[in-house]
Amino acid sequence: MEENFSQKPLVGIVGGAGRMGRWFKRLFEREGYEVLVSDLHTPLTNRDLALQSEVLILSVPMPSFDSVLQEIGPLLSEGKGIIDLCSLKKLQTEAMLRYTKCEVVAAHPLFGPGEPDLKGQKVALWPARGRRWFSWFKDFVTACGGEAIVISPEEHDQAMAIIQVINHFMLLALGKLIDDAEIDIEKLKALATPSFVRQLDILVRFADQDPYLYGAIQFDNPAGEEMRRRYLEAAQRLAQIAKKHDLESFVAIFREVQALGRLLKST
């Protein structure tokens, strides 16, 4: 796992007191790494970590991303590495390349801090500058039982416009509808079909999520606005078909989605 390192490198986590920062701190320490953290009110500052760490994990809110990078970027020598954990990648990767001269790895853990470890989890990765720290982190992920998915920042954000933006959008709309309809929740759960139970289980997970992070994902994805427009157009078309009782058009769309389902099942 560490063929290019004589010993385990010193890891720094900027934003190490946040939920994801704490999660990765526990993981690295469990694997035998020494970990330094900086955050609000920690003894060590972001600048301390930039100077002392060999590889820096950037786990900060997206609105703070550029300002933190401008603070620490000039302190990172070319041999060091920086790895960000943002949910979006294109603009964040461009910022890392702009404000630093060190190796740059774009990473997105495709799970939340509620998971016990990396086993069975996925992490999107891209070697934006250099290969040494990319290989190190990729090997670390796979050695811990995770799956590393190598994808460019542009492709990542385009996919996340459906996986995150539209997925969250639909779930928030469903939750708002249920809340506004003043439906008896106990009766709703009692009558729920298996597929709707799964939808409700996902809504339950929203209770533990950060609404500001979800807002940033919704607002900041470059492809988000276009994807929301296309989703609303599809929903409006279905609504018109239902209003007109246009069974032929409904069946045609249903069969298109069935074909997609068969494709998804076979891949």
N, C-alpha and C positions, 0 to 999 in steps of 0.2 A: 504493500500500500504506500510506502514512503521511500521508494527506491532512490529518489533524488535528494533525500534528507538523511543526514547522519543521526539526527535525533528529532523528536517531535518539535515542530516550530512553536514559538510563543504566539498564542492567538489573542487578539484584542477584539472586543465587541463594543462598538459604539451604539449606545441605546441598550446596554446590557441589563437595565432594570425593567425594560418592557417585557411583555408576555413572550414574544418570540425570541427576544434577546436572552431572557432567562432560560428558555427552552434549549437554545443552542449552547448556552454556558453549561448546563447540566449534561448535555450530550457529549460535548468535548471533554469535560472533566471525567465523565464516566469512561471515556476512551483513553484516559491517561495524559491529557493535555493540560498545561498550565494556561489559565485564561485570565486576562485582565478585562475589566469592564469600566466604562464611563457612562454617565447619564447625569441627569439633574441631581445635584447634591451628593455625588459620589466623591470620594477622596481624589481619585484620578480624573483628569480632564480628557477631553477628546484629543487635545494636543499631546498629552502624556502618552496616550495609546498610540498615536501616529508615530511618535519617536521611539517607543519601546517595543512595539509588537513587530513580528515578522510578517504576519498576515492580519488584515483588518476586516472584520465582518461589520457591515454597515446595516444596522437594524433600527432605522429611524422613520418617523412618519413622513410620508411623501411631501407634505408642505415644507418640511424642514430640510429636505434632502440637499438642495443646492447650497444653502447657507452652511451646512455642516461640511460639505465637500470643499467649499471655498476656504474654510477654516483649516482643514487638515491636509488638503491636497498638496500644497507646497512642501509639506514635511515628509512626504512619502518618497523614499529613494527608489530608483528604478528597479532594484532587486526585490522590493517588497511586493505584496499583493493586496488588492482590495476586492472584496466580494460583497455585493449588495443583495438584500433580500426583498426588494420592492415587488409589489404585485404587478407593476407595469415595467417595461424594459427599454423601450426605444429611447425616450427622452432621458431616462435615468442613465443609460449606458453612454449616451452622447455627453452627458454632464461629467461622468467619471473620466472619460477620455479627454475632456476639455480641461479639467481642473487638476489632473494628476499626470505624472510621468511613469508611474509604476505599472505593474501588470494589473489587468482589469478582468474580472470575471462577473458576468451578469447571471444572477441566480434568482429563482422564484420557487420557494417551497410550496408545493401544490397541496397543502394541508394546513391545519391550524395548530396552535399550541396545546390543544386538548389531546393530541395523540401521545401515547406513551414513549414512542421512540421512532426510528426511521424505518423499521421493518415494514415492507409492503407499501411504503410511501414513495411519492415521485417528487423529483426536483428538476425544474427546467434550468438548463445551463447554456452559457455561450462564452467562448474565449474571445473577449473583445480586444485584448492586447496581451500577447505572450501566451505560453502554453504551460509553464511550470506550475503555477498556482491553480490553473484550471485542472490540470491532471491530478494535482494533489487533492483538490476538493471533490472531483469526480470519483476518485478512488476511495475517498473517505465515505462518501454517500453510499457507494456500492458495498463497501466493507461492512457498513452498518445495516445492511439489508435493504437499502433503498434502491430506487431506479433513477438513473440520471438520463434525462431526455435532452439531447443537444438540439437547440433550435435558435434561430436568429431572433433578435429583439423584435424585428418587424413582424415576422411570422407569429411570434408569441403573442404580441398585442392584438393581432388580427383574430387569432383563435380565442383570446380572452374576451373579445367583444361579444362572443356567444357564451363561452363557458362561464364567465363571471358577469359581464354587464347585463346580458339578456336574462340569464338564469336568475340573478338577484332581482332584476326588474320584475319578472313574472311572479317571483315569490313574495316580494313586497306588495305587489298589487293584490295578490291572493289574500295575504294577511290583512291588508287594509279593507278589502271587501268583507272578509269575515267579521272584522272588528266593527265596521260601520253597519253591517246588517243586523247586529244585535241578536245573532243566533245563539241558542242555548248550546254552549260548548260541550257539555256532557252528552247531549243528544247527538250532536255532530260526530263526536268520537264514537259513540255507540253504533251509529249507522255507517261509519266510514268503511269503504271497501279497502282491500289490501293496498291498492295503488294510492288511494287518498291518505291512508295511514302513513305511507312513506312520505307524502308531501307534508303532512302535519309534523312528522318527525324532523324534517328539515327546517320547518318554521320554528320548532322548539329550539333548535340550535342557534337561531338568531338572537335568543335571549342572552347569550354569552359573547356576542360579537361586538366589535367596535364600530359604531355607526359612522364615525368620522373616516375610518378606513374604507368602509363600504361606499361612503360618499365620494371619496377620492377616486376609487375604482370606477364609479359610475360617471364622474365628471371628466376625468383626466385621460381616459383611454382615447387616443386619436381616432379610432374607428367606432367609438361608442355611439355618437350621434347618428351616423348613417345606419348602424345596425338597429338602433331603436326605431328609426323612421321606417325601416323595412319590416320590422316586427309589427308595428302598429298598422301598417298597410295590410299585412297578412291578417291581423286580427279583425280589422274593419271589413275586409272582404268576406271573412267567415261570418261576421255579424250580419252583413247584408244578405248572404246566402240563407242564413237561418231565418231572417225576417221574412224573406220571400218564399220560404219553404222550397227552395230550389234543390231538390234531392239529387238531381243529376250532377250538378256542380259540386255538391257536398261529397258525393261518392267519388268523383274524380279526384278531388283533393285528398280524400281519405286514402285512396289507392296509391297516390304519389307518396304519402307518408308511410304506407305499408311497405312500399318498395324500398324506401330509405331504411325502415326497420329491418328488413331482410338483409340489406347491405351491412348495416351495423352488426347484426348477429353473426354474419359470415367473416367479419374482419377482426 
